[in-house]
Amino acid sequence: MAIAIAGAGIGGLCAGLCLARAGHRVEIFERAPALREIGAGIQITPNGAAVLERLGLGAALDAISIRAHAVQPTDGTSGRAIARFPLDRGSHPYRFLHRAALIELLAKAAQASGARVTTGRCVVGADPDAGILAFDTGHPAQADLIVAADGLRSVLRPLVAQPEAAQFTGQVAWRTVLGGIEADADAEARIWMLPNRHVVTYPLPGNRLNLVAVREQLDWAPEGWDHAEDPAQLRAVFADAAPELRRMLERVEELRLWGLFRHPVPTRWHKGRVTLLGDAAHPTLPFLAQGANLAIEDGWVLARALEASPDLDAALDLFAATRGPRVRRAIAAAQANARNYHLSGPARRIAHAGLGAIGRLAPDRFTARMAWLHAHDVTCEMPAA
């Protein structure tokens, strides 16, 4: 088929790679003038790694990432390590890397497999029945299938799903990358937990550190990724944090702020020749590091669903039916993590004591409870034809 993909993010590029490998004629349209360095660090968990390695990208992924060894929940007020849970005992590695490096890797792999990537084309709409993708300038594109991988603010999602208002979670987040940080030999992700707030830090290649901070507040920030914030605001929010964490925050020079919103996952993911994928279908909160990983899984499953049935409607129904229950469970788990990180009072002391006991007596139990997510391999669930 001729397949047009709206969006050259992680989901769009991985879908383009999988679909091109399956023999389809794929063109990926990106609104930005170039695939430039944007975003910050991401975590590729074993479920995402399973797809990338099956696509032959394991060695290339290792070259641009750090293999994670453990996650360390930390009392953010005292700096005391509560526990340490291993991340390196599964069948696929857990990795830390910069989003831009993964975008570059996927773009090169997709193009090498025959997909075309066209930048500077801003999608403004589509005709699901005719398979026509419209842009702000220039001629429209004709396709047998249009994949809406245009993210959280998808232009194409309203064509497929009933518009529903996003719900503000009562939380805002800051994201930044610090340079000049000596690489941590232990390669740990640290979760600094404070009442009503938390910070996640982990190393990135090039002696950098990714830092994401979240706090609860009643008023909401505009939804999106690109809102400049004064670093003094972040430091004020964490003024009572442990000295080590405060020293990190003192080094922050540039900062972005965004509001966190819940979006309903539609029951139907396609209409006519348009199907949703990645954040356009199921945006998730950043408390399980699954946005990119679920989108990577989507690309593989979409290609396999199209192989499973010559009827497009049946294939796209299979895609949504296969992905729907899993992404809904992941979104619910991410929302639960947000609550657990922000406990206060007696509940906080009890939870920290429980984590410490698990860390001492059964450290593998912590990661085993997430095996349904991280150990799942969609390439085994739906093998290539």
C-alpha positions in Angstrom: 0.0 0.0 0.0 0.9 3.7 -0.3 1.0 4.9 3.3 1.3 8.5 4.5 2.4 9.1 8.1 1.7 12.5 9.7 4.6 13.2 12.2 8.3 12.2 12.3 8.5 11.6 16.0 9.5 8.3 17.6 6.1 6.7 16.8 5.9 7.9 13.2 9.4 7.0 12.4 9.2 3.5 14.0 5.9 2.9 12.2 7.5 4.0 9.0 10.4 1.7 9.5 8.2 -1.3 10.3 5.8 -0.6 7.4 8.6 -0.1 4.9 10.2 -3.3 6.0 6.9 -5.0 5.3 7.0 -3.8 1.7 4.7 -0.8 1.8 5.5 2.5 0.0 5.9 4.9 3.0 6.2 8.7 3.1 6.5 10.4 6.5 5.6 14.1 6.7 7.0 16.4 9.4 5.9 19.9 10.1 9.3 21.1 11.3 11.8 22.3 8.7 14.4 19.7 9.8 14.7 16.8 12.3 16.5 18.9 14.8 17.6 18.2 18.3 14.5 18.7 20.5 13.2 17.3 23.8 15.4 15.8 26.4 16.3 12.3 27.8 14.1 9.3 27.4 14.2 5.7 28.8 13.9 2.8 26.4 12.5 0.0 28.6 12.8 -3.7 27.7 9.4 -3.8 25.9 10.5 -1.0 23.5 14.0 -2.5 23.2 12.5 -5.8 22.1 11.1 -4.2 19.0 14.2 -2.1 18.2 16.4 -5.1 18.6 14.2 -7.3 16.4 14.5 -4.5 13.8 18.3 -5.0 13.9 19.0 -1.7 15.8 20.4 -3.2 19.0 24.1 -2.4 18.4 23.2 1.1 17.0 21.1 1.7 20.1 23.9 0.7 22.4 26.2 3.2 20.7 23.9 6.2 21.6 22.7 5.1 25.0 23.7 4.0 28.5 22.6 0.7 29.8 20.8 1.2 33.1 21.6 -1.0 36.1 19.1 0.1 38.7 16.5 2.4 40.0 16.9 4.0 43.4 13.9 5.5 45.2 15.3 8.2 47.5 14.0 10.3 50.3 14.1 13.7 48.6 14.3 15.7 51.9 17.2 13.8 53.5 18.9 12.3 50.5 18.7 8.9 52.0 18.5 6.0 49.6 15.4 4.0 50.5 16.2 1.0 48.3 17.9 -0.1 45.1 16.2 -2.3 42.5 18.0 -3.9 39.6 17.0 -3.1 36.0 19.5 -5.3 34.2 18.2 -8.8 34.8 15.7 -9.1 32.0 16.0 -10.5 28.5 16.4 -7.0 27.0 18.4 -4.0 28.4 17.0 -0.9 30.0 18.6 2.2 28.4 19.0 5.9 28.9 19.5 8.2 25.9 18.6 11.6 24.4 15.4 11.7 22.3 17.2 13.4 19.4 19.7 10.6 19.1 16.8 8.0 18.8 15.0 10.2 16.3 18.2 10.3 14.2 18.7 6.5 14.4 15.1 5.8 13.5 15.1 8.3 10.6 18.2 6.7 9.1 16.8 3.2 9.5 13.5 4.1 8.0 15.1 5.8 5.0 17.5 2.9 4.5 14.4 0.7 4.3 12.8 2.8 1.6 10.6 5.2 3.6 10.8 8.9 2.5 10.9 11.6 5.2 9.7 15.0 4.0 10.1 18.0 6.3 8.4 21.4 6.3 5.0 19.9 5.6 2.4 20.9 8.2 -0.7 18.6 8.2 -3.9 20.6 8.5 -6.5 17.9 7.8 -7.5 14.8 5.9 -10.3 13.1 4.0 -10.6 9.6 5.7 -12.8 8.2 2.9 -10.7 9.4 0.0 -7.3 8.9 1.8 -6.2 12.5 1.1 -3.8 14.2 3.5 -3.9 18.0 3.3 -1.1 20.5 4.2 -1.0 24.2 4.9 0.8 24.7 1.6 1.4 22.6 -1.5 -0.4 19.7 -3.0 -2.2 17.1 -0.8 -0.9 13.5 -0.6 -3.0 10.5 -1.7 -2.6 7.3 0.3 -4.2 3.9 0.8 -3.7 4.5 4.6 -2.9 7.6 6.6 -1.3 7.1 10.0 -1.9 10.0 12.5 1.3 10.0 14.5 1.1 13.7 15.1 1.3 13.6 18.8 -0.5 15.0 21.8 -2.2 17.8 19.9 -3.0 15.7 16.9 -4.8 17.5 14.1 -6.2 14.3 12.8 -7.5 12.7 16.0 -10.8 14.6 15.9 -11.5 13.0 12.5 -11.5 9.6 14.2 -12.5 10.1 17.9 -15.2 12.1 19.5 -13.5 15.3 20.9 -13.3 15.2 24.6 -11.8 17.8 26.9 -8.4 16.9 28.5 -8.5 16.9 32.3 -5.7 18.8 34.2 -4.1 16.4 36.7 -3.3 19.1 39.2 0.4 18.6 38.4 3.0 20.6 36.4 6.4 19.3 35.3 9.8 20.8 34.5 12.4 19.2 32.2 16.0 20.0 31.6 19.3 18.4 30.7 22.5 19.3 32.8 25.9 19.2 31.1 29.3 18.6 32.6 28.1 15.8 34.9 30.6 13.0 35.3 29.1 9.7 34.2 27.8 7.5 37.0 29.4 4.1 36.8 26.3 2.6 38.4 24.0 4.1 35.7 21.0 4.5 38.1 17.7 6.3 37.8 17.0 8.1 41.0 13.5 9.0 42.1 13.7 11.8 44.7 10.3 11.7 46.5 9.1 14.6 48.6 5.6 15.5 49.9 3.5 16.6 46.9 6.6 16.7 44.6 9.3 14.5 43.1 12.3 14.7 40.8 13.7 11.9 38.5 17.3 12.0 37.5 19.3 9.7 35.3 22.6 9.9 33.2 22.8 10.5 29.5 25.7 9.9 27.1 28.1 12.8 26.9 28.4 13.4 30.6 24.9 14.8 30.8 22.1 14.3 33.3 18.4 14.3 32.5 16.2 15.9 35.2 12.4 15.9 35.4 10.6 17.5 38.3 6.9 17.4 39.1 4.8 19.2 41.7 1.1 19.4 42.6 -0.7 22.7 42.2 -4.3 23.8 41.8 -3.8 26.2 38.8 -2.8 24.8 35.5 0.0 25.6 33.1 -0.7 25.6 29.3 -0.4 22.1 27.9 2.6 21.5 25.7 6.3 21.0 25.8 7.8 24.4 25.0 7.2 26.9 27.8 10.2 28.7 29.1 10.5 28.9 32.9 12.8 30.8 35.3 15.0 28.2 37.1 14.6 30.2 40.3 11.0 29.0 40.4 12.1 25.4 40.4 14.7 26.0 43.1 12.1 27.7 45.2 9.7 24.8 45.0 12.5 22.4 46.2 14.2 24.7 48.7 13.8 22.1 51.4 15.2 19.3 49.3 18.3 17.3 50.2 21.6 19.2 49.7 22.7 16.9 46.8 19.4 17.6 44.9 19.6 21.3 45.6 23.1 21.4 44.2 21.8 19.9 41.0 19.1 22.4 40.8 21.5 25.2 41.3 23.2 24.2 38.0 19.9 24.5 36.0 20.2 27.4 33.4 17.5 26.6 30.9 14.1 25.1 31.9 10.8 24.1 30.3 7.5 23.9 32.0 4.4 22.0 31.0 1.0 21.1 32.5 0.1 17.4 32.8 -3.3 16.3 31.4 -5.3 13.1 31.2 -6.6 12.3 27.8 -9.2 9.6 27.3 -8.2 6.7 25.1 -10.8 6.3 22.3 -12.6 3.1 21.8 -12.1 3.3 18.1 -8.8 4.2 16.6 -9.6 4.5 12.9 -12.1 5.9 10.5 -11.9 5.1 6.8 -8.3 5.3 5.8 -7.1 7.2 8.9 -5.7 5.4 12.0 -4.3 6.9 15.2 -0.9 5.8 16.6 1.3 6.8 19.6 0.4 9.9 21.6 -2.4 10.8 19.1 -4.2 7.7 20.3 -3.0 7.2 23.9 -1.0 10.0 25.5 0.3 8.9 28.9 1.7 10.7 31.9 5.5 10.7 32.3 5.6 8.4 35.4 6.4 5.1 33.8 8.6 6.2 30.9 6.2 4.6 28.5 5.2 7.2 25.9 8.0 6.4 23.5 8.0 2.7 24.3 4.3 2.2 23.7 4.6 4.2 20.4 7.4 1.9 19.3 5.2 -1.2 20.1 2.4 0.4 18.1 4.5 0.6 14.9 5.4 -3.1 15.0 1.8 -4.2 15.8 0.3 -2.0 13.0 2.6 -3.6 10.4 1.7 -7.0 11.6 -2.1 -6.3 11.7 -1.9 -5.2 8.1 -0.2 -8.5 7.2 -2.9 -10.4 9.1 -5.9 -9.3 6.9 -6.2 -8.0 3.4 -9.3 -6.0 4.5 -8.2 -2.6 5.8 -11.1 -2.2 8.3 -10.5 -5.6 9.8 -6.7 -5.0 10.0 -7.2 -1.6 11.7 -9.8 -3.1 14.1 -7.2 -5.8 15.0 -4.6 -3.1 15.6 -6.8 -1.2 18.1 -8.1 -4.3 19.8 -4.6 -5.6 20.3 -3.2 -2.3 21.6 -6.2 -0.9 23.5 -6.2 -3.0 26.7 -2.4 -2.8 27.1 -2.1 1.0 26.7 -5.1 1.6 29.1 -3.4 -0.5 31.7 -0.1 1.3 31.3 -1.8 4.7 31.6 -3.6 3.6 34.8 -0.2 2.4 36.2 1.4 5.7 35.4 -1.3 7.6 37.2 -0.9 5.4 40.2 2.9 6.1 40.3 2.2 9.9 40.4 0.2 9.4 43.6 2.9 7.1 45.2 5.7 9.5 44.6 4.0 12.4 46.4 2.9 10.8 49.6 3.1 12.8 52.9 2.7 12.2 56.6 2.2 8.6 57.9 1.4 7.2 54.5 4.8 8.4 53.3 6.7 6.8 56.2 4.8 3.5 55.8 5.4 3.4 52.0 9.1 4.2 52.4 9.5 1.5 55.1 7.8 -1.0 52.8 10.1 -0.1 49.9 13.1 -0.5 52.1 12.0 -3.9 53.3 11.4 -5.1 49.7 14.8 -3.7 48.7 16.5 -5.7 51.5 14.6 -8.9 51.4 13.3 -9.3 47.8 14.7 -6.6 45.5 13.5 -8.5 42.4 9.9 -8.2 43.6 9.8 -4.5 42.7 10.6 -5.1 39.0 8.6 -8.3 38.9 5.4 -6.5 39.6 6.0 -4.6 36.4 6.8 -7.6 34.3 3.5 -7.4 32.5 4.8 -4.2 31.0 8.5 -4.4 30.7 8.9 -8.2 29.9 6.1 -8.1 27.3 7.5 -8.6 23.7 5.1 -7.7 20.9 7.4 -9.2 18.4 6.5 -12.6 19.9 2.9 -11.7 20.4 2.6 -10.8 16.7 5.6 -12.2 14.7 6.4 -10.8 11.3 5.0 -12.8 8.3 
